[in-house]
Each structure stands twice: as structure tokens, then as C-alpha cells.
């Protein structure tokens, strides 16, 4: 990956890592314009000041715009969310794999613990 590509990715990730930025974009994913108040409700838990800041940043990045009916994704914003859908599919598979791995570890640990000995005391010499 070239240095320019790294810079571009770092810039995009810095923007998306801003608190609520992804949630603002995600709230607009259905393509329907949302007023400020509706967008605030859709994001949930965001203050008006923070929402204003995110909107300003996302507009400057040309990921969303304001039309006559409210805020809406730009074609670039819609493209980004389309690409993030792959991330959603990955996340679903990843969570299932993590749960299976954690269950297997717990079963292994339980099998290693002698009967009648608390798991936190297993492997310790008997108390005198």
C-alpha cells in the first residue's frame, strides 16, 4: 500500500472514529432525508452540539448533505455505507466464532478442574 493510500485511510478512519460519526451515517442509510431533530432521535443519546459538529464534519467530507427535506447521504456517503455492509456481515460471523471459542475454552477449563474443587483453587496444593 502506498504512502498516499495510507494517508487517505488514516484520514477516513479519523473522521469515522469521531464519536457518533458512524451512527449519524448509519441513521441515514435508508436514503430518506431526516430533519435535525429526527436525526438526533435516530442516533440516540447525542447532544445537539455534538450532532452539529458531526454534521459539519461529514458535510465537509462530502458524505452527507442537507436538502429541502433534511439531511441525506451523498453518493460518496452511500458508497461508504454500502462497503461497510461487508463489515456487518463479517461482524456477525466474528461474534458467533468468538462465542464458540469462549464456550470451548470454558468447557476445557471445566474438564481440567477436579470435581469438588472450586475452579479458582484448581491446581493448588491442598490446604494443611
N, CA, C and O atoms as CSV, one atom per row, in Angstrom:
chain,resi,resn,atom,element,x,y,z
A,1,UNK,N,N,0.854,-1.175,0.000
A,1,UNK,CA,C,0.000,0.000,0.000
A,1,UNK,C,C,0.899,1.237,0.000
A,1,UNK,O,O,1.862,1.315,0.763
A,2,UNK,N,N,0.580,2.183,-0.848
A,2,UNK,CA,C,1.414,3.375,-0.967
A,2,UNK,C,C,1.199,4.311,0.216
A,2,UNK,O,O,0.229,4.194,0.964
A,3,UNK,N,N,2.112,5.216,0.354
A,3,UNK,CA,C,2.043,6.212,1.425
A,3,UNK,C,C,0.785,7.070,1.292
A,3,UNK,O,O,0.152,7.405,2.293
A,4,UNK,N,N,0.421,7.425,0.057
A,4,UNK,CA,C,-0.785,8.231,-0.168
A,4,UNK,C,C,-2.042,7.461,0.235
A,4,UNK,O,O,-2.974,8.031,0.803
A,5,UNK,N,N,-2.060,6.155,-0.065
A,5,UNK,CA,C,-3.210,5.327,0.315
A,5,UNK,C,C,-3.309,5.227,1.838
A,5,UNK,O,O,-4.407,5.270,2.393
A,6,UNK,N,N,-2.179,5.095,2.505
A,6,UNK,CA,C,-2.183,5.049,3.968
A,6,UNK,C,C,-2.729,6.339,4.561
A,6,UNK,O,O,-3.514,6.312,5.510
A,7,UNK,N,N,-2.314,7.459,4.002
A,7,UNK,CA,C,-2.791,8.753,4.489
A,7,UNK,C,C,-4.302,8.853,4.312
A,7,UNK,O,O,-5.009,9.301,5.215
A,8,UNK,N,N,-4.794,8.436,3.150
A,8,UNK,CA,C,-6.233,8.510,2.885
A,8,UNK,C,C,-7.017,7.652,3.873
A,8,UNK,O,O,-8.041,8.088,4.401
A,9,UNK,N,N,-6.542,6.443,4.122
A,9,UNK,CA,C,-7.228,5.549,5.063
A,9,UNK,C,C,-7.190,6.136,6.472
A,9,UNK,O,O,-8.194,6.113,7.184
A,10,UNK,N,N,-6.051,6.652,6.866
A,10,UNK,CA,C,-5.943,7.248,8.204
A,10,UNK,C,C,-6.881,8.438,8.366
A,10,UNK,O,O,-7.488,8.620,9.421
A,11,UNK,N,N,-6.995,9.247,7.312
A,11,UNK,CA,C,-7.900,10.397,7.378
A,11,UNK,C,C,-9.352,9.952,7.493
A,11,UNK,O,O,-10.113,10.498,8.290
A,12,UNK,N,N,-9.732,8.959,6.694
A,12,UNK,CA,C,-11.108,8.468,6.748
A,12,UNK,C,C,-11.401,7.842,8.102
A,12,UNK,O,O,-12.446,8.107,8.697
A,13,UNK,N,N,-10.487,7.016,8.591
A,13,UNK,CA,C,-10.705,6.384,9.901
A,13,UNK,C,C,-10.760,7.418,11.017
A,13,UNK,O,O,-11.551,7.270,11.948
A,14,UNK,N,N,-9.951,8.444,10.946
A,14,UNK,CA,C,-10.002,9.506,11.962
A,14,UNK,C,C,-11.377,10.166,11.975
A,14,UNK,O,O,-11.928,10.444,13.040
A,15,UNK,N,N,-11.923,10.413,10.800
A,15,UNK,CA,C,-13.262,11.002,10.719
A,15,UNK,C,C,-14.314,10.049,11.292
A,15,UNK,O,O,-15.155,10.455,12.095
A,16,UNK,N,N,-14.263,8.788,10.877
A,16,UNK,CA,C,-15.279,7.824,11.299
A,16,UNK,C,C,-15.155,7.443,12.772
A,16,UNK,O,O,-16.133,7.017,13.387
A,17,UNK,N,N,-13.956,7.596,13.343
A,17,UNK,CA,C,-13.764,7.293,14.759
A,17,UNK,C,C,-14.309,8.377,15.671
A,17,UNK,O,O,-14.444,8.165,16.876
A,18,UNK,N,N,-14.626,9.542,15.107
A,18,UNK,CA,C,-15.217,10.615,15.916
A,18,UNK,C,C,-16.515,10.109,16.519
A,18,UNK,O,O,-17.287,9.402,15.871
A,19,UNK,N,N,-16.737,10.478,17.753
A,19,UNK,CA,C,-17.912,9.987,18.466
A,19,UNK,C,C,-19.193,10.257,17.677
A,19,UNK,O,O,-19.467,11.390,17.282
A,20,UNK,N,N,-19.956,9.218,17.462
A,20,UNK,CA,C,-21.260,9.239,16.790
A,20,UNK,C,C,-21.198,9.387,15.271
A,20,UNK,O,O,-22.246,9.331,14.627
A,21,UNK,N,N,-20.032,9.571,14.672
A,21,UNK,CA,C,-19.970,9.798,13.220
A,21,UNK,C,C,-20.596,8.640,12.449
A,21,UNK,O,O,-21.435,8.854,11.574
A,22,UNK,N,N,-20.190,7.424,12.771
A,22,UNK,CA,C,-20.768,6.269,12.072
A,22,UNK,C,C,-22.253,6.128,12.347
A,22,UNK,O,O,-23.018,5.740,11.465
A,23,UNK,N,N,-22.662,6.443,13.567
A,23,UNK,CA,C,-24.088,6.325,13.890
A,23,UNK,C,C,-24.918,7.343,13.114
A,23,UNK,O,O,-26.048,7.053,12.721
A,24,UNK,N,N,-24.365,8.533,12.893
A,24,UNK,CA,C,-25.071,9.534,12.085
A,24,UNK,C,C,-25.234,9.002,10.657
A,24,UNK,O,O,-26.329,9.034,10.095
A,25,UNK,N,N,-24.142,8.517,10.084
A,25,UNK,CA,C,-24.218,7.974,8.721
A,25,UNK,C,C,-25.169,6.788,8.660
A,25,UNK,O,O,-25.987,6.687,7.746
A,26,UNK,N,N,-25.058,5.891,9.635
A,26,UNK,CA,C,-25.886,4.678,9.655
A,26,UNK,C,C,-27.367,5.036,9.740
A,26,UNK,O,O,-28.207,4.363,9.142
A,27,UNK,N,N,-27.684,6.083,10.474
A,27,UNK,CA,C,-29.080,6.508,10.623
A,27,UNK,C,C,-29.678,6.992,9.304
A,27,UNK,O,O,-30.898,7.024,9.147
A,28,UNK,N,N,-28.831,7.362,8.372
A,28,UNK,CA,C,-29.303,7.867,7.074
A,28,UNK,C,C,-29.241,6.812,5.978
A,28,UNK,O,O,-29.498,7.117,4.813
A,29,UNK,N,N,-28.906,5.582,6.331
A,29,UNK,CA,C,-28.650,4.535,5.336
A,29,UNK,C,C,-29.854,4.173,4.479
A,29,UNK,O,O,-29.684,3.669,3.369
A,30,UNK,N,N,-31.080,4.420,4.971
A,30,UNK,CA,C,-32.259,4.028,4.187
A,30,UNK,C,C,-32.565,4.989,3.045
A,30,UNK,O,O,-33.466,4.736,2.245
A,31,UNK,N,N,-31.817,6.098,2.965
A,31,UNK,CA,C,-31.997,7.037,1.861
A,31,UNK,C,C,-33.063,8.085,2.076
A,31,UNK,O,O,-33.252,8.953,1.224
A,32,UNK,N,N,-33.767,8.026,3.199
A,32,UNK,CA,C,-34.813,9.010,3.482
A,32,UNK,C,C,-34.217,10.203,4.220
A,32,UNK,O,O,-33.490,10.022,5.197
A,33,UNK,N,N,-34.511,11.413,3.768
A,33,UNK,CA,C,-33.994,12.603,4.448
A,33,UNK,C,C,-34.517,12.679,5.885
A,33,UNK,O,O,-35.640,12.265,6.175
A,34,UNK,N,N,-33.691,13.207,6.762
A,34,UNK,CA,C,-34.089,13.371,8.159
A,34,UNK,C,C,-33.796,14.795,8.610
A,34,UNK,O,O,-32.733,15.348,8.326
A,35,UNK,N,N,-34.754,15.374,9.315
A,35,UNK,CA,C,-34.538,16.686,9.909
A,35,UNK,C,C,-33.524,16.535,11.040
A,35,UNK,O,O,-33.198,15.421,11.452
A,36,UNK,N,N,-33.034,17.662,11.533
A,36,UNK,CA,C,-32.065,17.633,12.629
A,36,UNK,C,C,-32.626,16.866,13.821
A,36,UNK,O,O,-31.951,16.004,14.383
A,37,UNK,N,N,-33.838,17.173,14.198
A,37,UNK,CA,C,-34.458,16.547,15.375
A,37,UNK,C,C,-34.657,15.046,15.165
A,37,UNK,O,O,-34.391,14.253,16.068
A,38,UNK,N,N,-35.117,14.660,13.992
A,38,UNK,CA,C,-35.313,13.243,13.695
A,38,UNK,C,C,-33.973,12.501,13.672
A,38,UNK,O,O,-33.866,11.375,14.159
A,39,UNK,N,N,-32.959,13.147,13.104
A,39,UNK,CA,C,-31.635,12.540,13.074
A,39,UNK,C,C,-31.092,12.383,14.495
A,39,UNK,O,O,-30.475,11.366,14.814
A,40,UNK,N,N,-31.316,13.366,15.333
A,40,UNK,CA,C,-30.884,13.276,16.731
A,40,UNK,C,C,-31.569,12.096,17.426
A,40,UNK,O,O,-30.927,11.352,18.167
A,41,UNK,N,N,-32.861,11.929,17.187
A,41,UNK,CA,C,-33.591,10.794,17.763
A,41,UNK,C,C,-33.100,9.465,17.193
A,41,UNK,O,O,-32.985,8.481,17.924
A,42,UNK,N,N,-32.809,9.431,15.894
A,42,UNK,CA,C,-32.340,8.193,15.258
A,42,UNK,C,C,-30.986,7.764,15.802
A,42,UNK,O,O,-30.749,6.575,16.018
A,43,UNK,N,N,-30.104,8.720,16.022
A,43,UNK,CA,C,-28.767,8.409,16.551
A,43,UNK,C,C,-28.885,7.995,18.009
A,43,UNK,O,O,-28.253,7.028,18.433
A,44,UNK,N,N,-29.679,8.708,18.770
A,44,UNK,CA,C,-29.898,8.374,20.171
A,44,UNK,C,C,-28.734,8.785,21.065
A,44,UNK,O,O,-27.589,8.416,20.807
A,45,UNK,N,N,-29.025,9.544,22.107
A,45,UNK,CA,C,-28.025,9.895,23.105
A,45,UNK,C,C,-27.030,10.964,22.679
A,45,UNK,O,O,-26.078,11.236,23.410
A,46,UNK,N,N,-27.221,11.561,21.547
A,46,UNK,CA,C,-26.291,12.588,21.064
A,46,UNK,C,C,-26.826,13.965,21.406
A,46,UNK,O,O,-28.014,14.239,21.240
A,47,UNK,N,N,-25.946,14.828,21.882
A,47,UNK,CA,C,-26.366,16.187,22.210
A,47,UNK,C,C,-26.475,17.008,20.925
A,47,UNK,O,O,-25.836,16.677,19.926
A,48,UNK,N,N,-27.277,18.072,20.940
A,48,UNK,CA,C,-27.384,18.916,19.742
A,48,UNK,C,C,-26.025,19.482,19.310
A,48,UNK,O,O,-25.745,19.568,18.115
A,49,UNK,N,N,-25.187,19.864,20.267
A,49,UNK,CA,C,-23.875,20.415,19.937
A,49,UNK,C,C,-23.001,19.376,19.229
A,49,UNK,O,O,-22.351,19.684,18.230
A,50,UNK,N,N,-22.989,18.146,19.749
A,50,UNK,CA,C,-22.193,17.086,19.125
A,50,UNK,C,C,-22.734,16.749,17.746
A,50,UNK,O,O,-21.961,16.545,16.810
A,51,UNK,N,N,-24.050,16.690,17.610
A,51,UNK,CA,C,-24.639,16.397,16.305
A,51,UNK,C,C,-24.275,17.488,15.303
A,51,UNK,O,O,-23.930,17.187,14.161
A,52,UNK,N,N,-24.349,18.742,15.715
A,52,UNK,CA,C,-23.953,19.838,14.831
A,52,UNK,C,C,-22.507,19.689,14.368
A,52,UNK,O,O,-22.198,19.892,13.194
A,53,UNK,N,N,-21.630,19.334,15.297
A,53,UNK,CA,C,-20.219,19.147,14.960
A,53,UNK,C,C,-20.037,18.004,13.975
A,53,UNK,O,O,-19.307,18.145,12.994
A,54,UNK,N,N,-20.703,16.851,14.227
A,54,UNK,CA,C,-20.578,15.708,13.314
A,54,UNK,C,C,-21.136,16.046,11.945
A,54,UNK,O,O,-20.531,15.706,10.928
A,55,UNK,N,N,-22.288,16.712,11.905
A,55,UNK,CA,C,-22.887,17.095,10.622
A,55,UNK,C,C,-21.925,17.983,9.846
A,55,UNK,O,O,-21.723,17.780,8.649
A,56,UNK,N,N,-21.335,18.957,10.513
A,56,UNK,CA,C,-20.384,19.863,9.860
A,56,UNK,C,C,-19.214,19.070,9.283
A,56,UNK,O,O,-18.834,19.279,8.131
A,57,UNK,N,N,-18.641,18.162,10.072
A,57,UNK,CA,C,-17.504,17.363,9.611
A,57,UNK,C,C,-17.889,16.462,8.442
A,57,UNK,O,O,-17.147,16.354,7.466
A,58,UNK,N,N,-19.038,15.824,8.542
A,58,UNK,CA,C,-19.475,14.893,7.494
A,58,UNK,C,C,-19.872,15.634,6.218
A,58,UNK,O,O,-19.712,15.107,5.117
A,59,UNK,N,N,-20.384,16.845,6.364
A,59,UNK,CA,C,-20.683,17.667,5.181
A,59,UNK,C,C,-19.394,18.116,4.510
A,59,UNK,O,O,-19.285,18.089,3.285
A,60,UNK,N,N,-18.412,18.531,5.318
A,60,UNK,CA,C,-17.120,18.950,4.761
A,60,UNK,C,C,-16.443,17.790,4.034
A,60,UNK,O,O,-15.736,17.993,3.047
A,61,UNK,N,N,-16.665,16.579,4.529
A,61,UNK,CA,C,-16.103,15.380,3.898
A,61,UNK,C,C,-16.952,14.906,2.722
A,61,UNK,O,O,-16.620,13.918,2.068
A,62,UNK,N,N,-18.037,15.608,2.460
A,62,UNK,CA,C,-18.965,15.298,1.369
A,62,UNK,C,C,-19.569,13.903,1.486
A,62,UNK,O,O,-19.761,13.210,0.487
A,63,UNK,N,N,-19.870,13.499,2.733
A,63,UNK,CA,C,-20.534,12.220,2.977
A,63,UNK,C,C,-22.026,12.407,3.223
A,63,UNK,O,O,-22.809,11.477,3.027
A,64,UNK,N,N,-22.424,13.602,3.651
A,64,UNK,CA,C,-23.846,13.914,3.747
A,64,UNK,C,C,-24.057,15.354,3.345
A,64,UNK,O,O,-23.129,16.163,3.308
A,65,UNK,N,N,-25.301,15.645,3.045
A,65,UNK,CA,C,-25.667,16.994,2.622
A,65,UNK,C,C,-27.042,17.321,3.192
A,65,UNK,O,O,-27.728,16.456,3.737
A,66,UNK,N,N,-27.426,18.569,3.058
A,66,UNK,CA,C,-28.743,19.000,3.530
A,66,UNK,C,C,-29.557,19.455,2.338
A,66,UNK,O,O,-29.166,20.370,1.614
A,67,UNK,N,N,-30.695,18.806,2.142
A,67,UNK,CA,C,-31.598,19.188,1.063
A,67,UNK,C,C,-32.825,19.865,1.629
A,67,UNK,O,O,-32.855,20.217,2.808
A,68,UNK,N,N,-33.822,20.047,0.816
A,68,UNK,CA,C,-35.044,20.736,1.246
A,68,UNK,C,C,-35.824,19.942,2.298
A,68,UNK,O,O,-36.575,20.522,3.082
A,69,UNK,N,N,-35.650,18.621,2.315
A,69,UNK,CA,C,-36.391,17.787,3.274
A,69,UNK,C,C,-35.563,17.365,4.478
A,69,UNK,O,O,-36.096,16.737,5.393
A,70,UNK,N,N,-34.270,17.695,4.503
A,70,UNK,CA,C,-33.433,17.324,5.639
A,70,UNK,C,C,-32.090,16.783,5.189
A,70,UNK,O,O,-31.678,16.965,4.044
A,71,UNK,N,N,-31.426,16.124,6.100
A,71,UNK,CA,C,-30.096,15.571,5.835
A,71,UNK,C,C,-30.224,14.238,5.114
A,71,UNK,O,O,-31.119,13.439,5.386
A,72,UNK,N,N,-29.290,14.025,4.178
A,72,UNK,CA,C,-29.289,12.803,3.380
A,72,UNK,C,C,-27.844,12.488,2.991
A,72,UNK,O,O,-27.001,13.382,2.915
A,73,UNK,N,N,-27.577,11.224,2.751
A,73,UNK,CA,C,-26.243,10.822,2.315
A,73,UNK,C,C,-25.969,11.331,0.909
A,73,UNK,O,O,-26.876,11.401,0.079
A,74,UNK,N,N,-24.731,11.681,0.648
A,74,UNK,CA,C,-24.292,11.971,-0.712
A,74,UNK,C,C,-24.009,10.628,-1.387
A,74,UNK,O,O,-24.001,9.594,-0.719
A,75,UNK,N,N,-23.779,10.631,-2.692
A,75,UNK,CA,C,-23.387,9.366,-3.329
A,75,UNK,C,C,-22.136,8.740,-2.683
A,75,UNK,O,O,-22.045,7.517,-2.575
A,76,UNK,N,N,-21.184,9.567,-2.258
A,76,UNK,CA,C,-19.989,9.038,-1.581
A,76,UNK,C,C,-20.348,8.421,-0.239
A,76,UNK,O,O,-19.820,7.371,0.127
A,77,UNK,N,N,-21.241,9.068,0.490
A,77,UNK,CA,C,-21.679,8.529,1.777
A,77,UNK,C,C,-22.409,7.211,1.605
A,77,UNK,O,O,-22.208,6.275,2.378
A,78,UNK,N,N,-23.261,7.138,0.586
A,78,UNK,CA,C,-23.986,5.889,0.309
A,78,UNK,C,C,-23.011,4.789,-0.094
A,78,UNK,O,O,-23.181,3.635,0.300
A,79,UNK,N,N,-21.990,5.138,-0.879
A,79,UNK,CA,C,-20.980,4.163,-1.290
A,79,UNK,C,C,-20.214,3.641,-0.070
A,79,UNK,O,O,-19.958,2.443,0.046
A,80,UNK,N,N,-19.860,4.537,0.821
A,80,UNK,CA,C,-19.160,4.122,2.045
A,80,UNK,C,C,-20.004,3.143,2.850
A,80,UNK,O,O,-19.499,2.109,3.289
A,81,UNK,N,N,-21.269,3.450,3.048
A,81,UNK,CA,C,-22.126,2.554,3.829
A,81,UNK,C,C,-22.343,1.228,3.115
A,81,UNK,O,O,-22.457,0.186,3.761
A,82,UNK,N,N,-22.400,1.259,1.804
A,82,UNK,CA,C,-22.519,0.008,1.042
A,82,UNK,C,C,-21.304,-0.877,1.338
A,82,UNK,O,O,-21.443,-2.085,1.525
A,83,UNK,N,N,-20.136,-0.279,1.377
A,83,UNK,CA,C,-18.912,-1.023,1.662
A,83,UNK,C,C,-18.873,-1.489,3.112
A,83,UNK,O,O,-18.315,-2.546,3.407
A,84,UNK,N,N,-19.455,-0.717,4.013
A,84,UNK,CA,C,-19.489,-1.103,5.426
A,84,UNK,C,C,-20.463,-2.254,5.677
A,84,UNK,O,O,-20.375,-2.917,6.710
A,85,UNK,N,N,-21.385,-2.500,4.751
A,85,UNK,CA,C,-22.274,-3.657,4.890
A,85,UNK,C,C,-21.483,-4.949,4.947
A,85,UNK,O,O,-21.882,-5.890,5.632
A,86,UNK,N,N,-20.356,-5.007,4.230
A,86,UNK,CA,C,-19.477,-6.172,4.324
A,86,UNK,C,C,-18.947,-6.327,5.746
A,86,UNK,O,O,-18.774,-7.441,6.241
A,87,UNK,N,N,-18.696,-5.207,6.384
A,87,UNK,CA,C,-18.225,-5.231,7.764
A,87,UNK,C,C,-19.300,-5.807,8.682
A,87,UNK,O,O,-18.989,-6.539,9.622
A,88,UNK,N,N,-20.555,-5.479,8.413
A,88,UNK,CA,C,-21.656,-6.012,9.210
A,88,UNK,C,C,-21.729,-7.526,9.075
A,88,UNK,O,O,-21.916,-8.227,10.070
A,89,UNK,N,N,-21.585,-8.037,7.866
A,89,UNK,CA,C,-21.603,-9.486,7.657
A,89,UNK,C,C,-20.429,-10.138,8.381
A,89,UNK,O,O,-20.586,-11.180,9.016
A,90,UNK,N,N,-19.250,-9.520,8.282
A,90,UNK,CA,C,-18.078,-10.049,8.975
A,90,UNK,C,C,-18.311,-10.050,10.486
A,90,UNK,O,O,-18.004,-11.031,11.164
A,91,UNK,N,N,-18.849,-8.961,11.007
A,91,UNK,CA,C,-19.068,-8.846,12.454
A,91,UNK,C,C,-20.011,-9.936,12.962
A,91,UNK,O,O,-19.789,-10.488,14.040
A,92,UNK,N,N,-21.055,-10.250,12.204
A,92,UNK,CA,C,-21.977,-11.312,12.604
A,92,UNK,C,C,-21.281,-12.657,12.699
A,92,UNK,O,O,-21.494,-13.404,13.654
A,93,UNK,N,N,-20.450,-12.969,11.711
A,93,UNK,CA,C,-19.706,-14.229,11.735
A,93,UNK,C,C,-18.675,-14.233,12.858
A,93,UNK,O,O,-18.484,-15.248,13.527
A,94,UNK,N,N,-18.025,-13.117,13.061
A,94,UNK,CA,C,-16.988,-12.997,14.075
A,94,UNK,C,C,-17.559,-13.205,15.479
A,94,UNK,O,O,-16.955,-13.899,16.296
A,95,UNK,N,N,-18.711,-12.610,15.759
A,95,UNK,CA,C,-19.336,-12.752,17.077
A,95,UNK,C,C,-19.679,-14.215,17.354
A,95,UNK,O,O,-19.463,-14.703,18.463
A,96,UNK,N,N,-20.204,-14.905,16.369
A,96,UNK,CA,C,-20.532,-16.327,16.532
A,96,UNK,C,C,-19.263,-17.128,16.803
A,96,UNK,O,O,-19.249,-17.987,17.685
A,97,UNK,N,N,-18.202,-16.855,16.056
A,97,UNK,CA,C,-16.939,-17.566,16.249
A,97,UNK,C,C,-16.366,-17.286,17.633
A,97,UNK,O,O,-15.841,-18.193,18.279
A,98,UNK,N,N,-16.460,-16.052,18.091
A,98,UNK,CA,C,-15.964,-15.698,19.428
A,98,UNK,C,C,-16.745,-16.432,20.510
A,98,UNK,O,O,-16.160,-16.913,21.481
A,99,UNK,N,N,-18.049,-16.519,20.352
A,99,UNK,CA,C,-18.879,-17.213,21.336
A,99,UNK,C,C,-18.517,-18.692,21.388
A,99,UNK,O,O,-18.426,-19.273,22.470
A,100,UNK,N,N,-18.313,-19.300,20.226
A,100,UNK,CA,C,-17.924,-20.718,20.185
A,100,UNK,C,C,-16.570,-20.928,20.850
A,100,UNK,O,O,-16.391,-21.870,21.621
A,101,UNK,N,N,-15.626,-20.054,20.553
A,101,UNK,CA,C,-14.289,-20.162,21.136
A,101,UNK,C,C,-14.344,-20.009,22.653
A,101,UNK,O,O,-13.696,-20.763,23.379
A,102,UNK,N,N,-15.101,-19.052,23.122
A,102,UNK,CA,C,-15.228,-18.841,24.567
A,102,UNK,C,C,-15.904,-20.025,25.248
A,102,UNK,O,O,-15.520,-20.409,26.353
A,103,UNK,N,N,-16.909,-20.605,24.592
A,103,UNK,CA,C,-17.582,-21.778,25.149
A,103,UNK,C,C,-16.631,-22.964,25.201
A,103,UNK,O,O,-16.628,-23.718,26.174
A,104,UNK,N,N,-15.826,-23.132,24.157
A,104,UNK,CA,C,-14.863,-24.237,24.131
A,104,UNK,C,C,-13.814,-24.062,25.224
A,104,UNK,O,O,-13.437,-25.034,25.878
A,105,UNK,N,N,-13.346,-22.852,25.427
A,105,UNK,CA,C,-12.375,-22.587,26.495
A,105,UNK,C,C,-12.969,-22.876,27.868
A,105,UNK,O,O,-12.310,-23.456,28.730
A,106,UNK,N,N,-14.207,-22.472,28.059
A,106,UNK,CA,C,-14.857,-22.715,29.338
A,106,UNK,C,C,-15.026,-24.212,29.574
A,106,UNK,O,O,-14.839,-24.689,30.693
A,107,UNK,N,N,-15.378,-24.953,28.527
A,107,UNK,CA,C,-15.535,-26.406,28.653
A,107,UNK,C,C,-14.194,-27.066,28.953
A,107,UNK,O,O,-14.132,-27.986,29.769
A,108,UNK,N,N,-13.122,-26.615,28.308
A,108,UNK,CA,C,-11.790,-27.163,28.577
A,108,UNK,C,C,-11.382,-26.894,30.013
A,108,UNK,O,O,-10.844,-27.772,30.688
A,109,UNK,N,N,-11.635,-25.698,30.474
A,109,UNK,CA,C,-11.275,-25.328,31.847
A,109,UNK,C,C,-12.068,-26.155,32.844
A,109,UNK,O,O,-11.528,-26.597,33.858
A,110,UNK,N,N,-13.341,-26.363,32.564
A,110,UNK,CA,C,-14.185,-27.161,33.459
A,110,UNK,C,C,-13.710,-28.608,33.495
A,110,UNK,O,O,-13.739,-29.247,34.546
A,111,UNK,N,N,-13.271,-29.127,32.350
A,111,UNK,CA,C,-12.795,-30.513,32.281
A,111,UNK,C,C,-11.482,-30.685,33.036
A,111,UNK,O,O,-11.199,-31.769,33.547
A,112,UNK,N,N,-10.678,-29.629,33.110
A,112,UNK,CA,C,-9.400,-29.693,33.812
A,112,UNK,C,C,-9.547,-29.542,35.312
A,112,UNK,O,O,-8.637,-29.917,36.052
A,113,UNK,N,N,-10.650,-29.013,35.782
A,113,UNK,CA,C,-10.864,-28.768,37.200
A,113,UNK,C,C,-11.365,-30.042,37.871
A,113,UNK,O,O,-12.392,-30.589,37.468
A,114,UNK,N,N,-10.635,-30.534,38.914
A,114,UNK,CA,C,-11.108,-31.735,39.620
A,114,UNK,C,C,-12.471,-31.504,40.263
A,114,UNK,O,O,-12.800,-30.397,40.691
A,115,UNK,N,N,-13.242,-32.564,40.317
A,115,UNK,CA,C,-14.584,-32.476,40.906
A,115,UNK,C,C,-14.475,-32.046,42.365
A,115,UNK,O,O,-13.604,-32.510,43.101
A,116,UNK,N,N,-15.354,-31.172,42.757
A,116,UNK,CA,C,-15.425,-30.732,44.151
A,116,UNK,C,C,-14.423,-29.646,44.501
A,116,UNK,O,O,-14.401,-29.194,45.645
A,117,UNK,N,N,-13.591,-29.209,43.560
A,117,UNK,CA,C,-12.626,-28.155,43.833
A,117,UNK,C,C,-13.064,-26.915,43.067
A,117,UNK,O,O,-13.297,-26.988,41.860
A,118,UNK,N,N,-13.180,-25.789,43.742
A,118,UNK,CA,C,-13.560,-24.563,43.024
A,118,UNK,C,C,-12.538,-24.258,41.937
A,118,UNK,O,O,-11.342,-24.480,42.128
A,119,UNK,N,N,-13.000,-23.753,40.802
A,119,UNK,CA,C,-12.132,-23.501,39.652
A,119,UNK,C,C,-10.979,-22.575,40.004
A,119,UNK,O,O,-9.893,-22.710,39.439
A,120,UNK,N,N,-11.186,-21.636,40.924
A,120,UNK,CA,C,-10.109,-20.718,41.269
A,120,UNK,C,C,-9.064,-21.360,42.171
A,120,UNK,O,O,-8.008,-20.769,42.397
A,121,UNK,N,N,-9.330,-22.561,42.693
A,121,UNK,CA,C,-8.378,-23.259,43.569
A,121,UNK,C,C,-7.770,-24.484,42.895
A,121,UNK,O,O,-6.910,-25.148,43.474
A,122,UNK,N,N,-8.210,-24.786,41.676
A,122,UNK,CA,C,-7.700,-25.955,40.977
A,122,UNK,C,C,-6.203,-25.810,40.743
A,122,UNK,O,O,-5.728,-24.733,40.383
A,123,UNK,N,N,-5.472,-26.875,40.942
A,123,UNK,CA,C,-4.032,-26.866,40.725
A,123,UNK,C,C,-3.224,-26.423,41.922
A,123,UNK,O,O,-1.997,-26.524,41.909
A,124,UNK,N,N,-3.888,-25.932,42.964
A,124,UNK,CA,C,-3.181,-25.525,44.182
A,124,UNK,C,C,-3.023,-26.734,45.085
A,124,UNK,O,O,-3.860,-27.636,45.064
A,125,UNK,N,N,-1.948,-26.765,45.886
A,125,UNK,CA,C,-1.816,-27.880,46.828
A,125,UNK,C,C,-2.908,-27.813,47.886
A,125,UNK,O,O,-3.380,-26.725,48.215
A,126,UNK,N,N,-3.317,-28.959,48.425
A,126,UNK,CA,C,-4.362,-28.955,49.451
A,126,UNK,C,C,-3.941,-28.134,50.651
A,126,UNK,O,O,-2.764,-28.092,51.009
A,127,UNK,N,N,-4.906,-27.485,51.266
A,127,UNK,CA,C,-4.627,-26.689,52.468
A,127,UNK,C,C,-4.238,-27.619,53.605
A,127,UNK,O,O,-4.796,-28.705,53.763
A,128,UNK,N,N,-3.261,-27.167,54.399
A,128,UNK,CA,C,-2.783,-28.014,55.515
A,128,UNK,C,C,-3.635,-27.866,56.737
A,128,UNK,O,O,-3.370,-28.505,57.755
